[in-house]
């Protein structure tokens, strides 16, 4: 694989990975703001 | 050889992000997903299901001997008690005194829903005339005092203040000393209380909420620590029994006995459950609106107490 192609793939994986982490974090914060205390305890083994 | 190394690096990078996502999901996201229907919330209620003067409303409907007239008092209150005071309005208020549109009460409506925190503020500010709530917090009393207002509290019913844990937690009973020890930080592991070797995730509530005000009184002099270990530990939280009663039996959570007494309607009614508390009709001391007295007298009558009991609470006044 050419170095240029390799670097492009690395950048693509990093961008997609970072976006997924950010999206999941935002989703979690929104859920946390709205979760009931009962649901929180039920989920919290 | 070079290609193989490049592929391994790409796979490791992708695996790193996948591991981070899975870690966030299993530690944080999974804890926040509501497994119950939307009604089961600690701090809100589906208002549309409990509106007065609505034939499909799920409030308790009784034929009242009292019909308020003239300038009726603006009533407000806690989320958990919304079905109760909505039933009072349905029984005693003129139907044209309540306005509800697009999910909110109109500003001139004689019924409002601001929940405990804002209801007490509205009472102190003069935006509400009577609120149906747990006792106010010290901050709420101070806020009112700064406005030159003193609250008059009339007990109208009884409710259990309960501690809940995950249904898989082997602990079923704690003493009040142990509960205070959890929230003061004395006990940090369930093992110290005879349970599993897991951290205790002690969840606290919003300052000024009804639950938090009762908890502060329960703790007496000991300060309540901020939330700790709530994502890593097995959780405990406190609330009113009303919120929990619909999900007991579905699994997920269970209520703890306190000093060996389980919080059911019987133990709350007879006072044997140690964390039974009263809830109140609260108005501004010195407010001489005759409708307030008429309404409170009616709430304490058999008809008003019947609403309280059939709404899932315990009556204050024994049935005559």
Interface residues (C-beta under 8 A of the other chain):
Chain A: X1 X6 X9 X10 X13 X14 X16 X17 X18 X20 X21 X24 X25 X27 X28 X31 X32 X34 X35 X36 X37 X38 X39 X40 X41 X42 X43 X44 X45
Chain B: X2 X3 X6 X7 X9 X10 X13 X14 X16 X17 X18 X20 X21 X24 X25 X28 X29 X30 X31 X32 X33 X34 X35 X36 X40 X41 X42 X43 X164 X165 X166 X167 X168 X201 X203 X205 X230 X231 X233 X234 X235 X236 X237 X239 X243 X244 X247 X251 X252 X253
